[in-house]
């Protein structure tokens, strides 16, 4: 046994994305030593981002491929829905797409950076309609931590007064960018239907913060951000934690299992050093799993022993269950009023400056809707860099064809529906009985089926989108059926719930602090702990929970409770 195997690390964190990096930041800030393990390779966004590379300079004009799901210049290095040497499977009759990041910083390198707080409605959905599960705390409990996270991360937006968008204290939010012309047209049309548009809250700096610069509205966020304006842990939390002198980072460390002793308590982890192929065993006082919801569940299920025959931390049988993604559906239209308008720079901070938050809480309370949970619309439409795809029906060639293209450029508007999914018994992950990855680790197997709740929600969303488009003067045509329009499970990359928190060890995996009921020195700090999956992007809440729960953990360590 090597000296390293005999030594004990205070805290090991698995995963360097939102949850893992925030845990490392908060714990080192409070004087705790942390070893951070990342399965992917090292990544330096200051030198590796192709920020100023145009689509026309790339193969296929930058179009997406199997290796680059979001285009040739996407900042994701070795991840995606297909990762070499790392298969996964779907059960018969199921299809699920599992997106993984295999790089330092995890998914924070590519995420949309939409940063919407969950509201009081979101944390207590079951109390309201009897479906799913409540979170084991209230909005008021987490609100101060949202404040701290928004200020640290740097979120632009405004307080809207809308019941789906809880306010932030004065001075916390940075100013939002000005709405674009297509967004203003959408807002005016939606208002006629009694639906409000609002500035999207986004983790993009519009003012400098610490050593990160403000966005200069020139390059796509998906290329990566060497100036740190678009939030990712590689330009913020990880460097901040390293600056304390208390953080060690090891990349290419694929954790094989969480180790336990004869009493079933956690002693550390064993990982594969992907550069040598050798296994390395580490002892630790505390282990924090933040590898992403399904990767963490896979680890726990693969860590079964005689003391934990169903998998580690799984006495409830809930590890891998309650798998949820956001619903997704798209609808677009050509807007006559936008055709042929004068050209100007409409880049902004890449994503939508305005969006349409959920407006139906009162309708739900009055039982006026035939589906239980809400959705929002993200708005696409602007003068943007051309790519390999061009929407519209064009005929002819030469000068006439070019004129048609110019007339339509910047005149298409798209709505991306993102909605809440409820957990159901048909959606879960387990371990494939035969398939393993390159390192002999059994892989995840997915079971998936949308319920009538989600299909009716999408049906309502498509009809609403059509009504807004028609108010704008567009011709939409016949809508697709919800079963055809709804995107595949995993396609929105918001999978959560597989190690959900709760108030009882009987029906949840962790308590409200992300602490395993079965193993007190094992914590989960990724989206797996979500008790529900509101329609809002999950990353802000992952960051917030990780800060809150790591602060609690530091307090427990300080008083010797762990």
LINNOR-V632307 format. One record per run of one state. SS is the DSSP state (H for helix, E for strand, C for the rest). FROM is the first residue (numbers start at 1). LEN is the number of residues. If there is no record, write none. Layout:
((SS;FROM;LEN) (SS;FROM;LEN))
//
This chain:
((C;1;2) (H;3;4) (C;7;1) (E;8;7) (C;15;3) (H;18;12) (C;30;4) (E;34;4) (C;38;3) (E;41;1) (C;42;3) (H;45;4) (C;49;6) (H;55;3) (C;58;1) (H;59;4) (C;63;17) (E;80;1) (C;81;8) (E;89;2) (C;91;5) (E;96;1) (C;97;3) (E;100;1) (C;101;2) (E;103;1) (C;104;2) (H;106;4) (C;110;4) (E;114;1) (C;115;5) (H;120;4) (C;124;1) (H;125;5) (C;130;9) (H;139;15) (C;154;2) (E;156;1) (C;157;17) (E;174;1) (C;175;6) (H;181;12) (C;193;5) (E;198;2) (C;200;2) (E;202;1) (C;203;1) (E;204;1) (C;205;4) (E;209;1) (C;210;2) (E;212;1) (C;213;8) (H;221;3) (C;224;6) (E;230;1) (C;231;2) (H;233;3) (C;236;1) (H;237;6) (C;243;4) (E;247;4) (C;251;2) (E;253;8) (C;261;5) (E;266;8) (C;274;5) (E;279;11) (C;290;3) (H;293;10) (C;303;21) (E;324;1) (C;325;2) (E;327;8) (C;335;1) (H;336;3) (C;339;15) (E;354;3) (C;357;4) (H;361;5) (C;366;9) (E;375;6) (C;381;17) (H;398;11) (C;409;3) (E;412;8) (C;420;1) (E;421;1) (C;422;6) (E;428;9) (C;437;5) (E;442;6) (C;448;4) (H;452;20) (C;472;10) (H;482;4) (C;486;3) (E;489;1) (C;490;6) (E;496;1) (C;497;4) (E;501;1) (C;502;8) (E;510;1) (C;511;4) (E;515;2) (C;517;5) (E;522;3) (C;525;2) (H;527;3) (C;530;3) (E;533;1) (C;534;5) (H;539;20) (C;559;4))
//
